[in-house]
Amino acid sequence: MADTEETIVRDNPRKVREGLVASNGMDKTAVVSVTDRVRHARYNKTLQRSTRYFVHDPENTLNVGDRVRIQETRPLSKKKRWRILEILERAR
């Protein structure tokens, strides 16, 4: 394989989510709240479900209210399995 260079295509790319920073009180960690809209199985009503993710923030740049895009990664601590991809919008 030294002569031929292959690009590996992943069948299951890492999950990407978009949400709002709910807390930044910890060192190098922020909590991002992601809201998903799902339809109820029986009643077909649209519901909003929110999930809180612990996100790695190495420079402590996030502030509460920032809109960010996060990506799944290897486990960084007991609860931290996500990292920041980009900051979409700063809080006003």
PyMOL Python script that loads the backbone (N, CA, C, O; Angstrom):
from pymol import cmd

cmd.read_pdbstr("""\
ATOM      1  N   MET A   1       0.805  -1.194   0.000  1.00  0.00           N
ATOM      2  CA  MET A   1       0.000   0.000   0.000  1.00  0.00           C
ATOM      3  C   MET A   1       0.849   1.260   0.000  1.00  0.00           C
ATOM      4  O   MET A   1       0.313   2.367   0.045  1.00  0.00           O
ATOM      5  N   ALA A   2       2.145   1.109  -0.049  1.00  0.00           N
ATOM      6  CA  ALA A   2       3.011   2.290  -0.036  1.00  0.00           C
ATOM      7  C   ALA A   2       2.936   3.043  -1.358  1.00  0.00           C
ATOM      8  O   ALA A   2       3.050   4.268  -1.381  1.00  0.00           O
ATOM      9  N   ASP A   3       2.742   2.313  -2.470  1.00  0.00           N
ATOM     10  CA  ASP A   3       2.701   2.959  -3.780  1.00  0.00           C
ATOM     11  C   ASP A   3       1.345   3.581  -4.085  1.00  0.00           C
ATOM     12  O   ASP A   3       1.274   4.671  -4.654  1.00  0.00           O
ATOM     13  N   THR A   4       0.285   2.905  -3.715  1.00  0.00           N
ATOM     14  CA  THR A   4      -1.048   3.434  -4.002  1.00  0.00           C
ATOM     15  C   THR A   4      -1.612   4.138  -2.779  1.00  0.00           C
ATOM     16  O   THR A   4      -1.586   3.616  -1.665  1.00  0.00           O
ATOM     17  N   GLU A   5      -2.115   5.321  -3.020  1.00  0.00           N
ATOM     18  CA  GLU A   5      -2.708   6.117  -1.925  1.00  0.00           C
ATOM     19  C   GLU A   5      -4.219   6.048  -2.065  1.00  0.00           C
ATOM     20  O   GLU A   5      -4.782   6.496  -3.064  1.00  0.00           O
ATOM     21  N   GLU A   6      -4.872   5.481  -1.051  1.00  0.00           N
ATOM     22  CA  GLU A   6      -6.324   5.342  -1.086  1.00  0.00           C
ATOM     23  C   GLU A   6      -6.954   6.306  -0.098  1.00  0.00           C
ATOM     24  O   GLU A   6      -6.407   6.569   0.973  1.00  0.00           O
ATOM     25  N   THR A   7      -8.104   6.823  -0.470  1.00  0.00           N
ATOM     26  CA  THR A   7      -8.872   7.623   0.474  1.00  0.00           C
ATOM     27  C   THR A   7      -9.968   6.732   1.040  1.00  0.00           C
ATOM     28  O   THR A   7     -10.703   6.081   0.298  1.00  0.00           O
ATOM     29  N   ILE A   8     -10.063   6.712   2.338  1.00  0.00           N
ATOM     30  CA  ILE A   8     -11.037   5.857   3.009  1.00  0.00           C
ATOM     31  C   ILE A   8     -12.331   6.636   3.169  1.00  0.00           C
ATOM     32  O   ILE A   8     -12.341   7.722   3.748  1.00  0.00           O
ATOM     33  N   VAL A   9     -13.424   6.080   2.654  1.00  0.00           N
ATOM     34  CA  VAL A   9     -14.736   6.693   2.779  1.00  0.00           C
ATOM     35  C   VAL A   9     -15.449   6.013   3.934  1.00  0.00           C
ATOM     36  O   VAL A   9     -15.612   4.793   3.946  1.00  0.00           O
ATOM     37  N   ARG A  10     -15.871   6.813   4.905  1.00  0.00           N
ATOM     38  CA  ARG A  10     -16.542   6.250   6.071  1.00  0.00           C
ATOM     39  C   ARG A  10     -18.007   5.983   5.750  1.00  0.00           C
ATOM     40  O   ARG A  10     -18.692   6.828   5.173  1.00  0.00           O
ATOM     41  N   ASP A  11     -18.477   4.798   6.130  1.00  0.00           N
ATOM     42  CA  ASP A  11     -19.888   4.461   5.939  1.00  0.00           C
ATOM     43  C   ASP A  11     -20.764   5.230   6.912  1.00  0.00           C
ATOM     44  O   ASP A  11     -21.885   5.611   6.576  1.00  0.00           O
ATOM     45  N   ASN A  12     -20.253   5.461   8.129  1.00  0.00           N
ATOM     46  CA  ASN A  12     -21.030   6.128   9.156  1.00  0.00           C
ATOM     47  C   ASN A  12     -20.272   7.370   9.627  1.00  0.00           C
ATOM     48  O   ASN A  12     -19.488   7.287  10.571  1.00  0.00           O
ATOM     49  N   PRO A  13     -20.493   8.516   8.987  1.00  0.00           N
ATOM     50  CA  PRO A  13     -19.790   9.720   9.426  1.00  0.00           C
ATOM     51  C   PRO A  13     -20.263  10.153  10.811  1.00  0.00           C
ATOM     52  O   PRO A  13     -21.331   9.750  11.271  1.00  0.00           O
ATOM     53  N   ARG A  14     -19.455  10.977  11.465  1.00  0.00           N
ATOM     54  CA  ARG A  14     -19.788  11.410  12.813  1.00  0.00           C
ATOM     55  C   ARG A  14     -21.006  12.319  12.808  1.00  0.00           C
ATOM     56  O   ARG A  14     -21.214  13.106  11.884  1.00  0.00           O
ATOM     57  N   LYS A  15     -21.803  12.193  13.856  1.00  0.00           N
ATOM     58  CA  LYS A  15     -23.029  12.982  13.953  1.00  0.00           C
ATOM     59  C   LYS A  15     -22.703  14.456  14.164  1.00  0.00           C
ATOM     60  O   LYS A  15     -21.751  14.798  14.865  1.00  0.00           O
ATOM     61  N   VAL A  16     -23.500  15.317  13.554  1.00  0.00           N
ATOM     62  CA  VAL A  16     -23.344  16.765  13.697  1.00  0.00           C
ATOM     63  C   VAL A  16     -24.676  17.317  14.168  1.00  0.00           C
ATOM     64  O   VAL A  16     -25.723  16.968  13.624  1.00  0.00           O
ATOM     65  N   ARG A  17     -24.643  18.185  15.185  1.00  0.00           N
ATOM     66  CA  ARG A  17     -25.848  18.805  15.727  1.00  0.00           C
ATOM     67  C   ARG A  17     -25.646  20.314  15.816  1.00  0.00           C
ATOM     68  O   ARG A  17     -24.520  20.808  15.766  1.00  0.00           O
ATOM     69  N   GLU A  18     -26.750  21.029  15.949  1.00  0.00           N
ATOM     70  CA  GLU A  18     -26.719  22.486  16.059  1.00  0.00           C
ATOM     71  C   GLU A  18     -27.578  22.876  17.245  1.00  0.00           C
ATOM     72  O   GLU A  18     -28.710  22.409  17.372  1.00  0.00           O
ATOM     73  N   GLY A  19     -27.043  23.744  18.133  1.00  0.00           N
ATOM     74  CA  GLY A  19     -27.810  24.105  19.305  1.00  0.00           C
ATOM     75  C   GLY A  19     -27.307  25.368  19.970  1.00  0.00           C
ATOM     76  O   GLY A  19     -26.417  26.053  19.466  1.00  0.00           O
ATOM     77  N   LEU A  20     -27.907  25.660  21.128  1.00  0.00           N
ATOM     78  CA  LEU A  20     -27.576  26.856  21.895  1.00  0.00           C
ATOM     79  C   LEU A  20     -26.785  26.478  23.146  1.00  0.00           C
ATOM     80  O   LEU A  20     -27.063  25.463  23.786  1.00  0.00           O
ATOM     81  N   VAL A  21     -25.799  27.305  23.486  1.00  0.00           N
ATOM     82  CA  VAL A  21     -25.008  27.072  24.691  1.00  0.00           C
ATOM     83  C   VAL A  21     -25.875  27.420  25.892  1.00  0.00           C
ATOM     84  O   VAL A  21     -26.360  28.545  26.013  1.00  0.00           O
ATOM     85  N   ALA A  22     -26.065  26.449  26.780  1.00  0.00           N
ATOM     86  CA  ALA A  22     -26.905  26.644  27.955  1.00  0.00           C
ATOM     87  C   ALA A  22     -26.077  26.992  29.190  1.00  0.00           C
ATOM     88  O   ALA A  22     -26.566  27.667  30.095  1.00  0.00           O
ATOM     89  N   SER A  23     -24.824  26.533  29.230  1.00  0.00           N
ATOM     90  CA  SER A  23     -23.985  26.777  30.400  1.00  0.00           C
ATOM     91  C   SER A  23     -22.521  26.725  29.991  1.00  0.00           C
ATOM     92  O   SER A  23     -22.138  25.945  29.118  1.00  0.00           O
ATOM     93  N   ASN A  24     -21.694  27.572  30.635  1.00  0.00           N
ATOM     94  CA  ASN A  24     -20.254  27.532  30.397  1.00  0.00           C
ATOM     95  C   ASN A  24     -19.491  27.667  31.711  1.00  0.00           C
ATOM     96  O   ASN A  24     -18.380  28.197  31.730  1.00  0.00           O
ATOM     97  N   GLY A  25     -20.071  27.198  32.795  1.00  0.00           N
ATOM     98  CA  GLY A  25     -19.476  27.365  34.112  1.00  0.00           C
ATOM     99  C   GLY A  25     -18.282  26.468  34.377  1.00  0.00           C
ATOM    100  O   GLY A  25     -17.496  26.750  35.281  1.00  0.00           O
ATOM    101  N   MET A  26     -18.122  25.392  33.611  1.00  0.00           N
ATOM    102  CA  MET A  26     -17.025  24.460  33.831  1.00  0.00           C
ATOM    103  C   MET A  26     -15.800  24.888  33.031  1.00  0.00           C
ATOM    104  O   MET A  26     -15.903  25.681  32.094  1.00  0.00           O
ATOM    105  N   ASP A  27     -14.642  24.357  33.408  1.00  0.00           N
ATOM    106  CA  ASP A  27     -13.405  24.671  32.700  1.00  0.00           C
ATOM    107  C   ASP A  27     -13.284  23.774  31.475  1.00  0.00           C
ATOM    108  O   ASP A  27     -13.331  22.550  31.595  1.00  0.00           O
ATOM    109  N   LYS A  28     -13.128  24.375  30.299  1.00  0.00           N
ATOM    110  CA  LYS A  28     -12.960  23.675  29.017  1.00  0.00           C
ATOM    111  C   LYS A  28     -14.166  22.815  28.646  1.00  0.00           C
ATOM    112  O   LYS A  28     -14.037  21.895  27.838  1.00  0.00           O
ATOM    113  N   THR A  29     -15.330  23.097  29.220  1.00  0.00           N
ATOM    114  CA  THR A  29     -16.544  22.347  28.917  1.00  0.00           C
ATOM    115  C   THR A  29     -17.722  23.304  28.868  1.00  0.00           C
ATOM    116  O   THR A  29     -17.828  24.219  29.684  1.00  0.00           O
ATOM    117  N   ALA A  30     -18.603  23.087  27.907  1.00  0.00           N
ATOM    118  CA  ALA A  30     -19.841  23.847  27.811  1.00  0.00           C
ATOM    119  C   ALA A  30     -20.989  22.859  27.639  1.00  0.00           C
ATOM    120  O   ALA A  30     -20.792  21.742  27.163  1.00  0.00           O
ATOM    121  N   VAL A  31     -22.185  23.279  28.028  1.00  0.00           N
ATOM    122  CA  VAL A  31     -23.376  22.455  27.837  1.00  0.00           C
ATOM    123  C   VAL A  31     -24.174  23.071  26.705  1.00  0.00           C
ATOM    124  O   VAL A  31     -24.539  24.245  26.763  1.00  0.00           O
ATOM    125  N   VAL A  32     -24.449  22.273  25.667  1.00  0.00           N
ATOM    126  CA  VAL A  32     -25.193  22.743  24.503  1.00  0.00           C
ATOM    127  C   VAL A  32     -26.536  22.040  24.478  1.00  0.00           C
ATOM    128  O   VAL A  32     -26.607  20.813  24.548  1.00  0.00           O
ATOM    129  N   SER A  33     -27.604  22.822  24.377  1.00  0.00           N
ATOM    130  CA  SER A  33     -28.954  22.288  24.322  1.00  0.00           C
ATOM    131  C   SER A  33     -29.400  22.230  22.860  1.00  0.00           C
ATOM    132  O   SER A  33     -29.449  23.251  22.175  1.00  0.00           O
ATOM    133  N   VAL A  34     -29.726  21.020  22.391  1.00  0.00           N
ATOM    134  CA  VAL A  34     -30.146  20.811  21.010  1.00  0.00           C
ATOM    135  C   VAL A  34     -31.619  20.451  20.997  1.00  0.00           C
ATOM    136  O   VAL A  34     -32.041  19.524  21.688  1.00  0.00           O
ATOM    137  N   THR A  35     -32.402  21.179  20.215  1.00  0.00           N
ATOM    138  CA  THR A  35     -33.838  20.938  20.125  1.00  0.00           C
ATOM    139  C   THR A  35     -34.164  20.245  18.818  1.00  0.00           C
ATOM    140  O   THR A  35     -33.806  20.732  17.745  1.00  0.00           O
ATOM    141  N   ASP A  36     -34.846  19.105  18.903  1.00  0.00           N
ATOM    142  CA  ASP A  36     -35.271  18.347  17.727  1.00  0.00           C
ATOM    143  C   ASP A  36     -36.785  18.367  17.636  1.00  0.00           C
ATOM    144  O   ASP A  36     -37.479  18.346  18.652  1.00  0.00           O
ATOM    145  N   ARG A  37     -37.288  18.408  16.422  1.00  0.00           N
ATOM    146  CA  ARG A  37     -38.725  18.336  16.193  1.00  0.00           C
ATOM    147  C   ARG A  37     -39.053  16.944  15.676  1.00  0.00           C
ATOM    148  O   ARG A  37     -38.536  16.519  14.643  1.00  0.00           O
ATOM    149  N   VAL A  38     -39.915  16.234  16.400  1.00  0.00           N
ATOM    150  CA  VAL A  38     -40.304  14.878  16.015  1.00  0.00           C
ATOM    151  C   VAL A  38     -41.818  14.784  15.966  1.00  0.00           C
ATOM    152  O   VAL A  38     -42.517  15.545  16.635  1.00  0.00           O
ATOM    153  N   ARG A  39     -42.321  13.846  15.169  1.00  0.00           N
ATOM    154  CA  ARG A  39     -43.756  13.633  15.087  1.00  0.00           C
ATOM    155  C   ARG A  39     -44.140  12.482  16.004  1.00  0.00           C
ATOM    156  O   ARG A  39     -43.457  11.460  16.054  1.00  0.00           O
ATOM    157  N   HIS A  40     -45.246  12.659  16.730  1.00  0.00           N
ATOM    158  CA  HIS A  40     -45.746  11.622  17.615  1.00  0.00           C
ATOM    159  C   HIS A  40     -46.203  10.433  16.770  1.00  0.00           C
ATOM    160  O   HIS A  40     -46.835  10.611  15.729  1.00  0.00           O
ATOM    161  N   ALA A  41     -45.881   9.224  17.221  1.00  0.00           N
ATOM    162  CA  ALA A  41     -46.171   8.025  16.436  1.00  0.00           C
ATOM    163  C   ALA A  41     -47.667   7.823  16.218  1.00  0.00           C
ATOM    164  O   ALA A  41     -48.086   7.450  15.122  1.00  0.00           O
ATOM    165  N   ARG A  42     -48.472   8.064  17.243  1.00  0.00           N
ATOM    166  CA  ARG A  42     -49.899   7.813  17.120  1.00  0.00           C
ATOM    167  C   ARG A  42     -50.678   9.053  16.683  1.00  0.00           C
ATOM    168  O   ARG A  42     -51.538   8.964  15.807  1.00  0.00           O
ATOM    169  N   TYR A  43     -50.387  10.195  17.278  1.00  0.00           N
ATOM    170  CA  TYR A  43     -51.222  11.378  17.073  1.00  0.00           C
ATOM    171  C   TYR A  43     -50.697  12.324  15.995  1.00  0.00           C
ATOM    172  O   TYR A  43     -51.375  13.294  15.654  1.00  0.00           O
ATOM    173  N   ASN A  44     -49.510  12.066  15.451  1.00  0.00           N
ATOM    174  CA  ASN A  44     -48.915  12.871  14.382  1.00  0.00           C
ATOM    175  C   ASN A  44     -48.726  14.336  14.745  1.00  0.00           C
ATOM    176  O   ASN A  44     -48.547  15.177  13.864  1.00  0.00           O
ATOM    177  N   LYS A  45     -48.762  14.640  16.017  1.00  0.00           N
ATOM    178  CA  LYS A  45     -48.503  16.010  16.446  1.00  0.00           C
ATOM    179  C   LYS A  45     -46.995  16.234  16.515  1.00  0.00           C
ATOM    180  O   LYS A  45     -46.251  15.340  16.917  1.00  0.00           O
ATOM    181  N   THR A  46     -46.548  17.413  16.127  1.00  0.00           N
ATOM    182  CA  THR A  46     -45.128  17.732  16.179  1.00  0.00           C
ATOM    183  C   THR A  46     -44.740  18.118  17.598  1.00  0.00           C
ATOM    184  O   THR A  46     -45.362  18.988  18.206  1.00  0.00           O
ATOM    185  N   LEU A  47     -43.712  17.466  18.118  1.00  0.00           N
ATOM    186  CA  LEU A  47     -43.222  17.716  19.463  1.00  0.00           C
ATOM    187  C   LEU A  47     -41.806  18.266  19.392  1.00  0.00           C
ATOM    188  O   LEU A  47     -41.067  17.966  18.454  1.00  0.00           O
ATOM    189  N   GLN A  48     -41.426  19.068  20.375  1.00  0.00           N
ATOM    190  CA  GLN A  48     -40.050  19.542  20.480  1.00  0.00           C
ATOM    191  C   GLN A  48     -39.394  18.821  21.645  1.00  0.00           C
ATOM    192  O   GLN A  48     -39.882  18.863  22.774  1.00  0.00           O
ATOM    193  N   ARG A  49     -38.287  18.165  21.357  1.00  0.00           N
ATOM    194  CA  ARG A  49     -37.519  17.481  22.393  1.00  0.00           C
ATOM    195  C   ARG A  49     -36.137  18.104  22.442  1.00  0.00           C
ATOM    196  O   ARG A  49     -35.509  18.315  21.404  1.00  0.00           O
ATOM    197  N   SER A  50     -35.662  18.400  23.639  1.00  0.00           N
ATOM    198  CA  SER A  50     -34.333  18.982  23.753  1.00  0.00           C
ATOM    199  C   SER A  50     -33.412  18.030  24.503  1.00  0.00           C
ATOM    200  O   SER A  50     -33.821  17.364  25.455  1.00  0.00           O
ATOM    201  N   THR A  51     -32.166  17.978  24.056  1.00  0.00           N
ATOM    202  CA  THR A  51     -31.138  17.147  24.659  1.00  0.00           C
ATOM    203  C   THR A  51     -29.950  18.030  25.008  1.00  0.00           C
ATOM    204  O   THR A  51     -29.594  18.932  24.251  1.00  0.00           O
ATOM    205  N   ARG A  52     -29.341  17.767  26.152  1.00  0.00           N
ATOM    206  CA  ARG A  52     -28.183  18.557  26.575  1.00  0.00           C
ATOM    207  C   ARG A  52     -26.923  17.726  26.351  1.00  0.00           C
ATOM    208  O   ARG A  52     -26.831  16.589  26.814  1.00  0.00           O
ATOM    209  N   TYR A  53     -25.953  18.301  25.639  1.00  0.00           N
ATOM    210  CA  TYR A  53     -24.688  17.638  25.348  1.00  0.00           C
ATOM    211  C   TYR A  53     -23.551  18.380  26.039  1.00  0.00           C
ATOM    212  O   TYR A  53     -23.527  19.611  26.055  1.00  0.00           O
ATOM    213  N   PHE A  54     -22.612  17.636  26.608  1.00  0.00           N
ATOM    214  CA  PHE A  54     -21.405  18.218  27.175  1.00  0.00           C
ATOM    215  C   PHE A  54     -20.371  18.307  26.060  1.00  0.00           C
ATOM    216  O   PHE A  54     -20.032  17.299  25.441  1.00  0.00           O
ATOM    217  N   VAL A  55     -19.874  19.509  25.805  1.00  0.00           N
ATOM    218  CA  VAL A  55     -19.047  19.789  24.647  1.00  0.00           C
ATOM    219  C   VAL A  55     -17.670  20.263  25.096  1.00  0.00           C
ATOM    220  O   VAL A  55     -17.554  21.040  26.044  1.00  0.00           O
ATOM    221  N   HIS A  56     -16.626  19.791  24.412  1.00  0.00           N
ATOM    222  CA  HIS A  56     -15.255  20.209  24.715  1.00  0.00           C
ATOM    223  C   HIS A  56     -14.997  21.592  24.130  1.00  0.00           C
ATOM    224  O   HIS A  56     -15.149  21.804  22.927  1.00  0.00           O
ATOM    225  N   ASP A  57     -14.606  22.530  24.988  1.00  0.00           N
ATOM    226  CA  ASP A  57     -14.321  23.919  24.596  1.00  0.00           C
ATOM    227  C   ASP A  57     -12.926  24.269  25.122  1.00  0.00           C
ATOM    228  O   ASP A  57     -12.806  24.863  26.194  1.00  0.00           O
ATOM    229  N   PRO A  58     -11.864  23.906  24.377  1.00  0.00           N
ATOM    230  CA  PRO A  58     -10.502  24.016  24.932  1.00  0.00           C
ATOM    231  C   PRO A  58     -10.058  25.430  25.296  1.00  0.00           C
ATOM    232  O   PRO A  58      -9.276  25.598  26.231  1.00  0.00           O
ATOM    233  N   GLU A  59     -10.537  26.456  24.582  1.00  0.00           N
ATOM    234  CA  GLU A  59     -10.115  27.826  24.873  1.00  0.00           C
ATOM    235  C   GLU A  59     -11.123  28.596  25.729  1.00  0.00           C
ATOM    236  O   GLU A  59     -10.928  29.786  25.979  1.00  0.00           O
ATOM    237  N   ASN A  60     -12.183  27.951  26.177  1.00  0.00           N
ATOM    238  CA  ASN A  60     -13.244  28.610  26.951  1.00  0.00           C
ATOM    239  C   ASN A  60     -13.792  29.833  26.209  1.00  0.00           C
ATOM    240  O   ASN A  60     -13.947  30.902  26.799  1.00  0.00           O
ATOM    241  N   THR A  61     -14.083  29.672  24.916  1.00  0.00           N
ATOM    242  CA  THR A  61     -14.536  30.793  24.095  1.00  0.00           C
ATOM    243  C   THR A  61     -16.049  30.930  24.058  1.00  0.00           C
ATOM    244  O   THR A  61     -16.556  31.988  23.686  1.00  0.00           O
ATOM    245  N   LEU A  62     -16.784  29.889  24.433  1.00  0.00           N
ATOM    246  CA  LEU A  62     -18.240  29.932  24.313  1.00  0.00           C
ATOM    247  C   LEU A  62     -18.878  30.720  25.441  1.00  0.00           C
ATOM    248  O   LEU A  62     -18.428  30.676  26.586  1.00  0.00           O
ATOM    249  N   ASN A  63     -19.939  31.444  25.095  1.00  0.00           N
ATOM    250  CA  ASN A  63     -20.746  32.166  26.074  1.00  0.00           C
ATOM    251  C   ASN A  63     -22.176  31.659  26.013  1.00  0.00           C
ATOM    252  O   ASN A  63     -22.602  31.114  24.994  1.00  0.00           O
ATOM    253  N   VAL A  64     -22.912  31.834  27.088  1.00  0.00           N
ATOM    254  CA  VAL A  64     -24.306  31.388  27.140  1.00  0.00           C
ATOM    255  C   VAL A  64     -25.103  32.131  26.077  1.00  0.00           C
ATOM    256  O   VAL A  64     -25.041  33.357  25.992  1.00  0.00           O
ATOM    257  N   GLY A  65     -25.846  31.393  25.272  1.00  0.00           N
ATOM    258  CA  GLY A  65     -26.663  31.984  24.223  1.00  0.00           C
ATOM    259  C   GLY A  65     -26.059  31.882  22.838  1.00  0.00           C
ATOM    260  O   GLY A  65     -26.737  32.180  21.855  1.00  0.00           O
ATOM    261  N   ASP A  66     -24.792  31.466  22.726  1.00  0.00           N
ATOM    262  CA  ASP A  66     -24.167  31.305  21.409  1.00  0.00           C
ATOM    263  C   ASP A  66     -24.814  30.136  20.673  1.00  0.00           C
ATOM    264  O   ASP A  66     -25.143  29.116  21.278  1.00  0.00           O
ATOM    265  N   ARG A  67     -24.993  30.295  19.360  1.00  0.00           N
ATOM    266  CA  ARG A  67     -25.468  29.187  18.530  1.00  0.00           C
ATOM    267  C   ARG A  67     -24.247  28.509  17.929  1.00  0.00           C
ATOM    268  O   ARG A  67     -23.432  29.163  17.277  1.00  0.00           O
ATOM    269  N   VAL A  68     -24.110  27.186  18.144  1.00  0.00           N
ATOM    270  CA  VAL A  68     -22.913  26.465  17.720  1.00  0.00           C
ATOM    271  C   VAL A  68     -23.280  25.194  16.971  1.00  0.00           C
ATOM    272  O   VAL A  68     -24.392  24.679  17.091  1.00  0.00           O
ATOM    273  N   ARG A  69     -22.320  24.701  16.197  1.00  0.00           N
ATOM    274  CA  ARG A  69     -22.426  23.400  15.537  1.00  0.00           C
ATOM    275  C   ARG A  69     -21.414  22.488  16.224  1.00  0.00           C
ATOM    276  O   ARG A  69     -20.242  22.843  16.354  1.00  0.00           O
ATOM    277  N   ILE A  70     -21.868  21.302  16.667  1.00  0.00           N
ATOM    278  CA  ILE A  70     -20.998  20.380  17.391  1.00  0.00           C
ATOM    279  C   ILE A  70     -20.917  19.058  16.636  1.00  0.00           C
ATOM    280  O   ILE A  70     -21.794  18.728  15.838  1.00  0.00           O
ATOM    281  N   GLN A  71     -19.842  18.303  16.903  1.00  0.00           N
ATOM    282  CA  GLN A  71     -19.630  17.027  16.228  1.00  0.00           C
ATOM    283  C   GLN A  71     -19.252  15.967  17.248  1.00  0.00           C
ATOM    284  O   GLN A  71     -18.569  16.244  18.234  1.00  0.00           O
ATOM    285  N   GLU A  72     -19.707  14.759  16.994  1.00  0.00           N
ATOM    286  CA  GLU A  72     -19.404  13.621  17.845  1.00  0.00           C
ATOM    287  C   GLU A  72     -17.905  13.328  17.788  1.00  0.00           C
ATOM    288  O   GLU A  72     -17.268  13.518  16.751  1.00  0.00           O
ATOM    289  N   THR A  73     -17.350  12.865  18.902  1.00  0.00           N
ATOM    290  CA  THR A  73     -15.933  12.520  18.936  1.00  0.00           C
ATOM    291  C   THR A  73     -15.714  11.384  19.934  1.00  0.00           C
ATOM    292  O   THR A  73     -16.664  10.879  20.531  1.00  0.00           O
ATOM    293  N   ARG A  74     -14.467  10.994  20.104  1.00  0.00           N
ATOM    294  CA  ARG A  74     -14.149   9.944  21.077  1.00  0.00           C
ATOM    295  C   ARG A  74     -14.470  10.441  22.492  1.00  0.00           C
ATOM    296  O   ARG A  74     -14.541  11.650  22.708  1.00  0.00           O
ATOM    297  N   PRO A  75     -14.663   9.544  23.448  1.00  0.00           N
ATOM    298  CA  PRO A  75     -14.936  10.000  24.809  1.00  0.00           C
ATOM    299  C   PRO A  75     -13.765  10.803  25.375  1.00  0.00           C
ATOM    300  O   PRO A  75     -12.634  10.319  25.421  1.00  0.00           O
ATOM    301  N   LEU A  76     -14.049  12.038  25.806  1.00  0.00           N
ATOM    302  CA  LEU A  76     -13.021  12.901  26.378  1.00  0.00           C
ATOM    303  C   LEU A  76     -13.074  12.890  27.902  1.00  0.00           C
ATOM    304  O   LEU A  76     -12.080  13.205  28.556  1.00  0.00           O
ATOM    305  N   SER A  77     -14.217  12.532  28.470  1.00  0.00           N
ATOM    306  CA  SER A  77     -14.372  12.373  29.909  1.00  0.00           C
ATOM    307  C   SER A  77     -15.598  11.490  30.127  1.00  0.00           C
ATOM    308  O   SER A  77     -16.097  10.870  29.189  1.00  0.00           O
ATOM    309  N   LYS A  78     -16.079  11.437  31.362  1.00  0.00           N
ATOM    310  CA  LYS A  78     -17.220  10.569  31.670  1.00  0.00           C
ATOM    311  C   LYS A  78     -18.454  10.929  30.851  1.00  0.00           C
ATOM    312  O   LYS A  78     -19.141  10.039  30.348  1.00  0.00           O
ATOM    313  N   LYS A  79     -18.745  12.231  30.709  1.00  0.00           N
ATOM    314  CA  LYS A  79     -19.949  12.660  29.989  1.00  0.00           C
ATOM    315  C   LYS A  79     -19.658  13.382  28.682  1.00  0.00           C
ATOM    316  O   LYS A  79     -20.576  13.606  27.892  1.00  0.00           O
ATOM    317  N   LYS A  80     -18.412  13.751  28.432  1.00  0.00           N
ATOM    318  CA  LYS A  80     -18.082  14.618  27.299  1.00  0.00           C
ATOM    319  C   LYS A  80     -17.721  13.782  26.077  1.00  0.00           C
ATOM    320  O   LYS A  80     -16.687  13.114  26.051  1.00  0.00           O
ATOM    321  N   ARG A  81     -18.603  13.827  25.044  1.00  0.00           N
ATOM    322  CA  ARG A  81     -18.379  13.068  23.818  1.00  0.00           C
ATOM    323  C   ARG A  81     -18.564  13.916  22.563  1.00  0.00           C
ATOM    324  O   ARG A  81     -18.691  13.372  21.466  1.00  0.00           O
ATOM    325  N   TRP A  82     -18.579  15.236  22.709  1.00  0.00           N
ATOM    326  CA  TRP A  82     -18.802  16.140  21.578  1.00  0.00           C
ATOM    327  C   TRP A  82     -17.751  17.240  21.591  1.00  0.00           C
ATOM    328  O   TRP A  82     -17.198  17.565  22.642  1.00  0.00           O
ATOM    329  N   ARG A  83     -17.475  17.816  20.416  1.00  0.00           N
ATOM    330  CA  ARG A  83     -16.544  18.941  20.310  1.00  0.00           C
ATOM    331  C   ARG A  83     -17.138  19.998  19.402  1.00  0.00           C
ATOM    332  O   ARG A  83     -18.063  19.719  18.639  1.00  0.00           O
ATOM    333  N   ILE A  84     -16.610  21.212  19.480  1.00  0.00           N
ATOM    334  CA  ILE A  84     -17.132  22.333  18.694  1.00  0.00           C
ATOM    335  C   ILE A  84     -16.608  22.246  17.273  1.00  0.00           C
ATOM    336  O   ILE A  84     -15.408  22.071  17.058  1.00  0.00           O
ATOM    337  N   LEU A  85     -17.505  22.368  16.302  1.00  0.00           N
ATOM    338  CA  LEU A  85     -17.085  22.513  14.909  1.00  0.00           C
ATOM    339  C   LEU A  85     -16.942  23.988  14.561  1.00  0.00           C
ATOM    340  O   LEU A  85     -15.912  24.416  14.041  1.00  0.00           O
ATOM    341  N   GLU A  86     -17.986  24.762  14.852  1.00  0.00           N
ATOM    342  CA  GLU A  86     -17.934  26.199  14.553  1.00  0.00           C
ATOM    343  C   GLU A  86     -18.968  26.939  15.392  1.00  0.00           C
ATOM    344  O   GLU A  86     -19.962  26.373  15.846  1.00  0.00           O
ATOM    345  N   ILE A  87     -18.695  28.219  15.578  1.00  0.00           N
ATOM    346  CA  ILE A  87     -19.646  29.099  16.249  1.00  0.00           C
ATOM    347  C   ILE A  87     -20.441  29.812  15.162  1.00  0.00           C
ATOM    348  O   ILE A  87     -19.885  30.601  14.397  1.00  0.00           O
ATOM    349  N   LEU A  88     -21.728  29.539  15.095  1.00  0.00           N
ATOM    350  CA  LEU A  88     -22.568  30.076  14.026  1.00  0.00           C
ATOM    351  C   LEU A  88     -22.980  31.531  14.307  1.00  0.00           C
ATOM    352  O   LEU A  88     -22.985  32.374  13.410  1.00  0.00           O
ATOM    353  N   GLU A  89     -23.324  31.804  15.573  1.00  0.00           N
ATOM    354  CA  GLU A  89     -23.809  33.134  15.930  1.00  0.00           C
ATOM    355  C   GLU A  89     -23.488  33.408  17.385  1.00  0.00           C
ATOM    356  O   GLU A  89     -23.728  32.566  18.250  1.00  0.00           O
ATOM    357  N   ARG A  90     -22.948  34.581  17.655  1.00  0.00           N
ATOM    358  CA  ARG A  90     -22.632  34.992  19.015  1.00  0.00           C
ATOM    359  C   ARG A  90     -23.883  35.529  19.705  1.00  0.00           C
ATOM    360  O   ARG A  90     -24.773  36.077  19.056  1.00  0.00           O
ATOM    361  N   ALA A  91     -23.941  35.365  21.031  1.00  0.00           N
ATOM    362  CA  ALA A  91     -25.067  35.887  21.803  1.00  0.00           C
ATOM    363  C   ALA A  91     -25.009  37.415  21.825  1.00  0.00           C
ATOM    364  O   ALA A  91     -23.927  38.001  21.847  1.00  0.00           O
ATOM    365  N   ARG A  92     -26.157  38.042  21.819  1.00  0.00           N
ATOM    366  CA  ARG A  92     -26.214  39.505  21.842  1.00  0.00           C
ATOM    367  C   ARG A  92     -26.250  40.015  23.247  1.00  0.00           C
ATOM    368  O   ARG A  92     -26.299  41.225  23.463  1.00  0.00           O
TER     369      ARG A  92
END
""", "prot")
cmd.dss("prot")
cmd.show_as("cartoon", "prot")
cmd.util.cbc("prot")
cmd.orient("prot")
